[in-house]
Amino acid sequence: MKKYTVLCAGLCLALAMTSCKTNESAYKKAYEKAKQYDTAQQQAAPAVETAPVVAPVEAKPATETQVVDNLDNVSVRQESVSLVSGSGLKAFSVVVGSFGVRANAEGLMQRLKNAGYDAQVVKNDEKNMYRVVASTFADKAAAVASRDQIRASYPDAWLLYNAR
């Protein structure tokens, strides 16, 4: 009698465990139904395109605007910077790093000097940022060529036009 009780209890337990199993086909049916509903909604409603958000244009008098040659489609950032350490800036510079702490900028400048660059540190007082300049040039074409060469080691290098 005891054997039958244990056997029945085990059979009931096995039956209870197998009946709690999830049914994947029920989930699949619900997913398909939701997908059909979404496609029906998209077909019923015309597509509404939103216009891109455009920042307002800030008008400046022609005497305050300086046009930088951009015929070659190379972007140049224009900032007013002052020399912190180095031999001196020309119109176009290749910037390889920007730091909020002067010591970090001077550390990168030293690594660039060890690599053979005429590195300098300049400061943008408006943004309170120290820029590390790897090389500086009087014309844009030479600066672009140098930036492209430097990007092998510093992929985020960019061009700076000194507004001063």
CNS distance restraints for C-alpha pairs under 8 A (distance, minus, plus):
assign (resid   1 and name CA) (resid   5 and name CA) 6.49 0.50 0.50
assign (resid   2 and name CA) (resid   6 and name CA) 6.36 0.50 0.50
assign (resid   3 and name CA) (resid   7 and name CA) 6.04 0.50 0.50
assign (resid   4 and name CA) (resid   8 and name CA) 5.96 0.50 0.50
assign (resid   5 and name CA) (resid   9 and name CA) 6.07 0.50 0.50
assign (resid   6 and name CA) (resid  10 and name CA) 6.12 0.50 0.50
assign (resid   7 and name CA) (resid  11 and name CA) 6.10 0.50 0.50
assign (resid   8 and name CA) (resid  12 and name CA) 6.06 0.50 0.50
assign (resid   9 and name CA) (resid  13 and name CA) 6.11 0.50 0.50
assign (resid  10 and name CA) (resid  14 and name CA) 6.13 0.50 0.50
assign (resid  11 and name CA) (resid  15 and name CA) 6.13 0.50 0.50
assign (resid  12 and name CA) (resid  16 and name CA) 6.06 0.50 0.50
assign (resid  13 and name CA) (resid  17 and name CA) 6.21 0.50 0.50
assign (resid  14 and name CA) (resid  18 and name CA) 6.29 0.50 0.50
assign (resid  15 and name CA) (resid  19 and name CA) 6.23 0.50 0.50
assign (resid  16 and name CA) (resid  20 and name CA) 6.68 0.50 0.50
assign (resid  17 and name CA) (resid  21 and name CA) 7.25 0.50 0.50
assign (resid  23 and name CA) (resid  27 and name CA) 7.13 0.50 0.50
assign (resid  24 and name CA) (resid  28 and name CA) 6.24 0.50 0.50
assign (resid  25 and name CA) (resid  29 and name CA) 6.08 0.50 0.50
assign (resid  26 and name CA) (resid  30 and name CA) 6.33 0.50 0.50
assign (resid  27 and name CA) (resid  31 and name CA) 6.17 0.50 0.50
assign (resid  28 and name CA) (resid  32 and name CA) 6.16 0.50 0.50
assign (resid  29 and name CA) (resid  33 and name CA) 6.17 0.50 0.50
assign (resid  30 and name CA) (resid  34 and name CA) 6.21 0.50 0.50
assign (resid  31 and name CA) (resid  35 and name CA) 6.11 0.50 0.50
assign (resid  32 and name CA) (resid  36 and name CA) 6.18 0.50 0.50
assign (resid  33 and name CA) (resid  37 and name CA) 6.26 0.50 0.50
assign (resid  34 and name CA) (resid  38 and name CA) 6.25 0.50 0.50
assign (resid  35 and name CA) (resid  39 and name CA) 6.29 0.50 0.50
assign (resid  36 and name CA) (resid  40 and name CA) 6.10 0.50 0.50
assign (resid  37 and name CA) (resid  41 and name CA) 6.19 0.50 0.50
assign (resid  38 and name CA) (resid  42 and name CA) 6.23 0.50 0.50
assign (resid  39 and name CA) (resid  43 and name CA) 6.19 0.50 0.50
assign (resid  40 and name CA) (resid  44 and name CA) 6.07 0.50 0.50
assign (resid  41 and name CA) (resid  45 and name CA) 6.13 0.50 0.50
assign (resid  42 and name CA) (resid  46 and name CA) 7.21 0.50 0.50
assign (resid  42 and name CA) (resid  47 and name CA) 7.51 0.50 0.50
assign (resid  60 and name CA) (resid  64 and name CA) 6.42 0.50 0.50
assign (resid  60 and name CA) (resid  65 and name CA) 6.72 0.50 0.50
assign (resid  61 and name CA) (resid  65 and name CA) 6.84 0.50 0.50
assign (resid  70 and name CA) (resid  74 and name CA) 6.33 0.50 0.50
assign (resid  70 and name CA) (resid  75 and name CA) 7.26 0.50 0.50
assign (resid  74 and name CA) (resid 144 and name CA) 7.70 0.50 0.50
assign (resid  75 and name CA) (resid 159 and name CA) 7.23 0.50 0.50
assign (resid  76 and name CA) (resid 158 and name CA) 7.35 0.50 0.50
assign (resid  76 and name CA) (resid 159 and name CA) 5.01 0.50 0.50
assign (resid  76 and name CA) (resid 160 and name CA) 5.66 0.50 0.50
assign (resid  76 and name CA) (resid 161 and name CA) 6.41 0.50 0.50
assign (resid  77 and name CA) (resid 158 and name CA) 7.86 0.50 0.50
assign (resid  77 and name CA) (resid 159 and name CA) 6.16 0.50 0.50
assign (resid  77 and name CA) (resid 160 and name CA) 4.91 0.50 0.50
assign (resid  77 and name CA) (resid 161 and name CA) 6.01 0.50 0.50
assign (resid  78 and name CA) (resid 160 and name CA) 5.79 0.50 0.50
assign (resid  78 and name CA) (resid 161 and name CA) 4.68 0.50 0.50
assign (resid  78 and name CA) (resid 162 and name CA) 6.13 0.50 0.50
assign (resid  78 and name CA) (resid 163 and name CA) 6.11 0.50 0.50
assign (resid  79 and name CA) (resid 124 and name CA) 7.09 0.50 0.50
assign (resid  79 and name CA) (resid 160 and name CA) 6.98 0.50 0.50
assign (resid  79 and name CA) (resid 161 and name CA) 6.40 0.50 0.50
assign (resid  79 and name CA) (resid 162 and name CA) 5.60 0.50 0.50
assign (resid  79 and name CA) (resid 163 and name CA) 5.50 0.50 0.50
assign (resid  80 and name CA) (resid 124 and name CA) 6.16 0.50 0.50
assign (resid  80 and name CA) (resid 125 and name CA) 7.79 0.50 0.50
assign (resid  80 and name CA) (resid 162 and name CA) 5.60 0.50 0.50
assign (resid  80 and name CA) (resid 163 and name CA) 4.81 0.50 0.50
assign (resid  80 and name CA) (resid 164 and name CA) 5.55 0.50 0.50
assign (resid  81 and name CA) (resid 122 and name CA) 5.98 0.50 0.50
assign (resid  81 and name CA) (resid 123 and name CA) 5.23 0.50 0.50
assign (resid  81 and name CA) (resid 124 and name CA) 4.58 0.50 0.50
assign (resid  81 and name CA) (resid 125 and name CA) 6.96 0.50 0.50
assign (resid  81 and name CA) (resid 162 and name CA) 6.28 0.50 0.50
assign (resid  81 and name CA) (resid 163 and name CA) 7.43 0.50 0.50
assign (resid  81 and name CA) (resid 164 and name CA) 7.10 0.50 0.50
assign (resid  82 and name CA) (resid 122 and name CA) 5.38 0.50 0.50
assign (resid  82 and name CA) (resid 123 and name CA) 5.34 0.50 0.50
assign (resid  82 and name CA) (resid 124 and name CA) 6.73 0.50 0.50
assign (resid  82 and name CA) (resid 125 and name CA) 7.95 0.50 0.50
assign (resid  83 and name CA) (resid  88 and name CA) 6.80 0.50 0.50
assign (resid  83 and name CA) (resid  89 and name CA) 7.28 0.50 0.50
assign (resid  83 and name CA) (resid 120 and name CA) 7.73 0.50 0.50
assign (resid  83 and name CA) (resid 121 and name CA) 6.40 0.50 0.50
assign (resid  83 and name CA) (resid 122 and name CA) 4.43 0.50 0.50
assign (resid  83 and name CA) (resid 123 and name CA) 6.50 0.50 0.50
assign (resid  84 and name CA) (resid 120 and name CA) 7.67 0.50 0.50
assign (resid  84 and name CA) (resid 121 and name CA) 5.45 0.50 0.50
assign (resid  84 and name CA) (resid 122 and name CA) 5.03 0.50 0.50
assign (resid  84 and name CA) (resid 123 and name CA) 6.46 0.50 0.50
assign (resid  85 and name CA) (resid 120 and name CA) 5.68 0.50 0.50
assign (resid  85 and name CA) (resid 121 and name CA) 5.26 0.50 0.50
assign (resid  85 and name CA) (resid 122 and name CA) 6.97 0.50 0.50
assign (resid  86 and name CA) (resid 118 and name CA) 7.90 0.50 0.50
assign (resid  86 and name CA) (resid 119 and name CA) 6.78 0.50 0.50
assign (resid  86 and name CA) (resid 120 and name CA) 4.41 0.50 0.50
assign (resid  86 and name CA) (resid 121 and name CA) 6.47 0.50 0.50
assign (resid  87 and name CA) (resid 118 and name CA) 7.96 0.50 0.50
assign (resid  87 and name CA) (resid 120 and name CA) 7.10 0.50 0.50
assign (resid  88 and name CA) (resid 120 and name CA) 7.80 0.50 0.50
assign (resid  89 and name CA) (resid  93 and name CA) 7.42 0.50 0.50
assign (resid  89 and name CA) (resid 136 and name CA) 6.09 0.50 0.50
assign (resid  89 and name CA) (resid 137 and name CA) 7.87 0.50 0.50
assign (resid  90 and name CA) (resid 136 and name CA) 5.65 0.50 0.50
assign (resid  90 and name CA) (resid 137 and name CA) 5.40 0.50 0.50
assign (resid  90 and name CA) (resid 138 and name CA) 5.27 0.50 0.50
assign (resid  90 and name CA) (resid 162 and name CA) 7.61 0.50 0.50
assign (resid  91 and name CA) (resid 136 and name CA) 7.36 0.50 0.50
assign (resid  91 and name CA) (resid 137 and name CA) 6.27 0.50 0.50
assign (resid  91 and name CA) (resid 138 and name CA) 5.13 0.50 0.50
assign (resid  91 and name CA) (resid 139 and name CA) 7.07 0.50 0.50
assign (resid  91 and name CA) (resid 161 and name CA) 5.69 0.50 0.50
assign (resid  91 and name CA) (resid 162 and name CA) 5.53 0.50 0.50
assign (resid  92 and name CA) (resid 136 and name CA) 5.72 0.50 0.50
assign (resid  92 and name CA) (resid 137 and name CA) 5.16 0.50 0.50
assign (resid  92 and name CA) (resid 138 and name CA) 6.00 0.50 0.50
assign (resid  92 and name CA) (resid 139 and name CA) 6.54 0.50 0.50
assign (resid  92 and name CA) (resid 140 and name CA) 6.11 0.50 0.50
assign (resid  92 and name CA) (resid 143 and name CA) 6.21 0.50 0.50
assign (resid  92 and name CA) (resid 159 and name CA) 6.73 0.50 0.50
assign (resid  92 and name CA) (resid 160 and name CA) 5.67 0.50 0.50
assign (resid  92 and name CA) (resid 161 and name CA) 4.80 0.50 0.50
assign (resid  92 and name CA) (resid 162 and name CA) 6.60 0.50 0.50
assign (resid  93 and name CA) (resid 133 and name CA) 6.30 0.50 0.50
assign (resid  93 and name CA) (resid 134 and name CA) 7.52 0.50 0.50
assign (resid  93 and name CA) (resid 135 and name CA) 5.80 0.50 0.50
assign (resid  93 and name CA) (resid 136 and name CA) 4.11 0.50 0.50
assign (resid  93 and name CA) (resid 137 and name CA) 6.08 0.50 0.50
assign (resid  93 and name CA) (resid 143 and name CA) 6.44 0.50 0.50
assign (resid  93 and name CA) (resid 159 and name CA) 5.70 0.50 0.50
assign (resid  93 and name CA) (resid 160 and name CA) 5.09 0.50 0.50
assign (resid  93 and name CA) (resid 161 and name CA) 6.53 0.50 0.50
assign (resid  93 and name CA) (resid 162 and name CA) 7.80 0.50 0.50
assign (resid  94 and name CA) (resid 133 and name CA) 5.53 0.50 0.50
assign (resid  94 and name CA) (resid 134 and name CA) 5.72 0.50 0.50
assign (resid  94 and name CA) (resid 135 and name CA) 5.51 0.50 0.50
assign (resid  94 and name CA) (resid 136 and name CA) 6.28 0.50 0.50
assign (resid  94 and name CA) (resid 143 and name CA) 6.55 0.50 0.50
assign (resid  94 and name CA) (resid 146 and name CA) 7.38 0.50 0.50
assign (resid  94 and name CA) (resid 147 and name CA) 5.77 0.50 0.50
assign (resid  94 and name CA) (resid 157 and name CA) 6.55 0.50 0.50
assign (resid  94 and name CA) (resid 158 and name CA) 5.72 0.50 0.50
assign (resid  94 and name CA) (resid 159 and name CA) 4.81 0.50 0.50
assign (resid  94 and name CA) (resid 160 and name CA) 6.26 0.50 0.50
assign (resid  95 and name CA) (resid 131 and name CA) 6.48 0.50 0.50
assign (resid  95 and name CA) (resid 132 and name CA) 5.60 0.50 0.50
assign (resid  95 and name CA) (resid 133 and name CA) 4.41 0.50 0.50
assign (resid  95 and name CA) (resid 134 and name CA) 6.08 0.50 0.50
assign (resid  95 and name CA) (resid 135 and name CA) 7.79 0.50 0.50
assign (resid  95 and name CA) (resid 157 and name CA) 5.52 0.50 0.50
assign (resid  95 and name CA) (resid 158 and name CA) 5.36 0.50 0.50
assign (resid  95 and name CA) (resid 159 and name CA) 6.10 0.50 0.50
assign (resid  95 and name CA) (resid 160 and name CA) 6.66 0.50 0.50
assign (resid  96 and name CA) (resid 131 and name CA) 7.69 0.50 0.50
assign (resid  96 and name CA) (resid 132 and name CA) 5.87 0.50 0.50
assign (resid  96 and name CA) (resid 133 and name CA) 6.21 0.50 0.50
assign (resid  96 and name CA) (resid 134 and name CA) 6.47 0.50 0.50
assign (resid  96 and name CA) (resid 154 and name CA) 6.32 0.50 0.50
assign (resid  96 and name CA) (resid 156 and name CA) 6.57 0.50 0.50
assign (resid  96 and name CA) (resid 157 and name CA) 4.47 0.50 0.50
assign (resid  96 and name CA) (resid 158 and name CA) 6.73 0.50 0.50
assign (resid  97 and name CA) (resid 105 and name CA) 7.34 0.50 0.50
assign (resid  97 and name CA) (resid 108 and name CA) 7.72 0.50 0.50
assign (resid  97 and name CA) (resid 131 and name CA) 5.81 0.50 0.50
assign (resid  97 and name CA) (resid 132 and name CA) 5.10 0.50 0.50
assign (resid  97 and name CA) (resid 133 and name CA) 7.53 0.50 0.50
assign (resid  97 and name CA) (resid 157 and name CA) 7.36 0.50 0.50
assign (resid  98 and name CA) (resid 105 and name CA) 7.07 0.50 0.50
assign (resid  98 and name CA) (resid 129 and name CA) 6.36 0.50 0.50
assign (resid  98 and name CA) (resid 130 and name CA) 5.55 0.50 0.50
assign (resid  98 and name CA) (resid 131 and name CA) 4.49 0.50 0.50
assign (resid  98 and name CA) (resid 132 and name CA) 6.23 0.50 0.50
assign (resid  99 and name CA) (resid 104 and name CA) 6.53 0.50 0.50
assign (resid  99 and name CA) (resid 105 and name CA) 5.85 0.50 0.50
assign (resid  99 and name CA) (resid 129 and name CA) 5.62 0.50 0.50
assign (resid  99 and name CA) (resid 130 and name CA) 5.08 0.50 0.50
assign (resid  99 and name CA) (resid 131 and name CA) 6.49 0.50 0.50
assign (resid 100 and name CA) (resid 128 and name CA) 6.71 0.50 0.50
assign (resid 100 and name CA) (resid 129 and name CA) 4.93 0.50 0.50
assign (resid 100 and name CA) (resid 130 and name CA) 6.02 0.50 0.50
assign (resid 101 and name CA) (resid 105 and name CA) 6.76 0.50 0.50
assign (resid 101 and name CA) (resid 129 and name CA) 7.69 0.50 0.50
assign (resid 101 and name CA) (resid 130 and name CA) 7.07 0.50 0.50
assign (resid 102 and name CA) (resid 106 and name CA) 6.22 0.50 0.50
assign (resid 102 and name CA) (resid 130 and name CA) 6.21 0.50 0.50
assign (resid 103 and name CA) (resid 107 and name CA) 6.16 0.50 0.50
assign (resid 104 and name CA) (resid 108 and name CA) 6.51 0.50 0.50
assign (resid 105 and name CA) (resid 109 and name CA) 6.17 0.50 0.50
assign (resid 105 and name CA) (resid 121 and name CA) 6.71 0.50 0.50
assign (resid 105 and name CA) (resid 130 and name CA) 6.33 0.50 0.50
assign (resid 105 and name CA) (resid 131 and name CA) 6.93 0.50 0.50
assign (resid 105 and name CA) (resid 132 and name CA) 5.97 0.50 0.50
assign (resid 106 and name CA) (resid 110 and name CA) 6.14 0.50 0.50
assign (resid 106 and name CA) (resid 121 and name CA) 6.79 0.50 0.50
assign (resid 106 and name CA) (resid 132 and name CA) 7.76 0.50 0.50
assign (resid 107 and name CA) (resid 111 and name CA) 6.48 0.50 0.50
assign (resid 108 and name CA) (resid 112 and name CA) 6.24 0.50 0.50
assign (resid 108 and name CA) (resid 132 and name CA) 7.16 0.50 0.50
assign (resid 109 and name CA) (resid 113 and name CA) 6.18 0.50 0.50
assign (resid 109 and name CA) (resid 119 and name CA) 5.44 0.50 0.50
assign (resid 109 and name CA) (resid 120 and name CA) 6.19 0.50 0.50
assign (resid 109 and name CA) (resid 121 and name CA) 6.88 0.50 0.50
assign (resid 109 and name CA) (resid 132 and name CA) 6.23 0.50 0.50
assign (resid 109 and name CA) (resid 133 and name CA) 7.73 0.50 0.50
assign (resid 109 and name CA) (resid 134 and name CA) 7.64 0.50 0.50
assign (resid 110 and name CA) (resid 114 and name CA) 6.18 0.50 0.50
assign (resid 110 and name CA) (resid 119 and name CA) 7.59 0.50 0.50
assign (resid 111 and name CA) (resid 115 and name CA) 6.32 0.50 0.50
assign (resid 112 and name CA) (resid 116 and name CA) 6.46 0.50 0.50
assign (resid 112 and name CA) (resid 117 and name CA) 5.44 0.50 0.50
assign (resid 112 and name CA) (resid 118 and name CA) 7.55 0.50 0.50
assign (resid 112 and name CA) (resid 119 and name CA) 6.00 0.50 0.50
assign (resid 112 and name CA) (resid 134 and name CA) 6.78 0.50 0.50
assign (resid 113 and name CA) (resid 117 and name CA) 4.92 0.50 0.50
assign (resid 113 and name CA) (resid 118 and name CA) 6.00 0.50 0.50
assign (resid 113 and name CA) (resid 119 and name CA) 5.75 0.50 0.50
assign (resid 117 and name CA) (resid 134 and name CA) 5.95 0.50 0.50
assign (resid 117 and name CA) (resid 135 and name CA) 6.70 0.50 0.50
assign (resid 118 and name CA) (resid 134 and name CA) 6.18 0.50 0.50
assign (resid 118 and name CA) (resid 135 and name CA) 5.86 0.50 0.50
assign (resid 119 and name CA) (resid 132 and name CA) 7.03 0.50 0.50
assign (resid 119 and name CA) (resid 133 and name CA) 5.49 0.50 0.50
assign (resid 119 and name CA) (resid 134 and name CA) 4.43 0.50 0.50
assign (resid 119 and name CA) (resid 135 and name CA) 6.10 0.50 0.50
assign (resid 120 and name CA) (resid 132 and name CA) 5.91 0.50 0.50
assign (resid 120 and name CA) (resid 133 and name CA) 5.13 0.50 0.50
assign (resid 120 and name CA) (resid 134 and name CA) 6.62 0.50 0.50
assign (resid 120 and name CA) (resid 135 and name CA) 7.85 0.50 0.50
assign (resid 121 and name CA) (resid 130 and name CA) 6.56 0.50 0.50
assign (resid 121 and name CA) (resid 131 and name CA) 5.72 0.50 0.50
assign (resid 121 and name CA) (resid 132 and name CA) 4.72 0.50 0.50
assign (resid 121 and name CA) (resid 133 and name CA) 6.04 0.50 0.50
assign (resid 122 and name CA) (resid 130 and name CA) 5.70 0.50 0.50
assign (resid 122 and name CA) (resid 131 and name CA) 5.22 0.50 0.50
assign (resid 122 and name CA) (resid 132 and name CA) 6.53 0.50 0.50
assign (resid 122 and name CA) (resid 133 and name CA) 7.32 0.50 0.50
assign (resid 123 and name CA) (resid 128 and name CA) 6.93 0.50 0.50
assign (resid 123 and name CA) (resid 129 and name CA) 5.77 0.50 0.50
assign (resid 123 and name CA) (resid 130 and name CA) 4.46 0.50 0.50
assign (resid 123 and name CA) (resid 131 and name CA) 5.98 0.50 0.50
assign (resid 124 and name CA) (resid 128 and name CA) 5.58 0.50 0.50
assign (resid 124 and name CA) (resid 129 and name CA) 5.34 0.50 0.50
assign (resid 124 and name CA) (resid 130 and name CA) 6.37 0.50 0.50
assign (resid 124 and name CA) (resid 131 and name CA) 7.42 0.50 0.50
assign (resid 125 and name CA) (resid 129 and name CA) 6.89 0.50 0.50
assign (resid 135 and name CA) (resid 143 and name CA) 7.82 0.50 0.50
assign (resid 135 and name CA) (resid 146 and name CA) 7.59 0.50 0.50
assign (resid 136 and name CA) (resid 143 and name CA) 6.87 0.50 0.50
assign (resid 137 and name CA) (resid 142 and name CA) 6.54 0.50 0.50
assign (resid 137 and name CA) (resid 143 and name CA) 5.70 0.50 0.50
assign (resid 139 and name CA) (resid 143 and name CA) 6.65 0.50 0.50
assign (resid 140 and name CA) (resid 144 and name CA) 6.12 0.50 0.50
assign (resid 141 and name CA) (resid 145 and name CA) 6.32 0.50 0.50
assign (resid 142 and name CA) (resid 146 and name CA) 6.20 0.50 0.50
assign (resid 143 and name CA) (resid 147 and name CA) 6.03 0.50 0.50
assign (resid 143 and name CA) (resid 159 and name CA) 7.32 0.50 0.50
assign (resid 144 and name CA) (resid 148 and name CA) 6.17 0.50 0.50
assign (resid 144 and name CA) (resid 159 and name CA) 7.41 0.50 0.50
assign (resid 145 and name CA) (resid 149 and name CA) 6.37 0.50 0.50
assign (resid 146 and name CA) (resid 150 and name CA) 6.10 0.50 0.50
assign (resid 147 and name CA) (resid 151 and name CA) 6.08 0.50 0.50
assign (resid 147 and name CA) (resid 157 and name CA) 6.38 0.50 0.50
assign (resid 147 and name CA) (resid 158 and name CA) 6.76 0.50 0.50
assign (resid 147 and name CA) (resid 159 and name CA) 7.21 0.50 0.50
assign (resid 148 and name CA) (resid 152 and name CA) 7.42 0.50 0.50
assign (resid 150 and name CA) (resid 154 and name CA) 5.95 0.50 0.50
assign (resid 150 and name CA) (resid 155 and name CA) 7.57 0.50 0.50
assign (resid 150 and name CA) (resid 157 and name CA) 7.08 0.50 0.50
assign (resid 151 and name CA) (resid 155 and name CA) 4.24 0.50 0.50
assign (resid 151 and name CA) (resid 156 and name CA) 6.73 0.50 0.50
assign (resid 151 and name CA) (resid 157 and name CA) 5.87 0.50 0.50
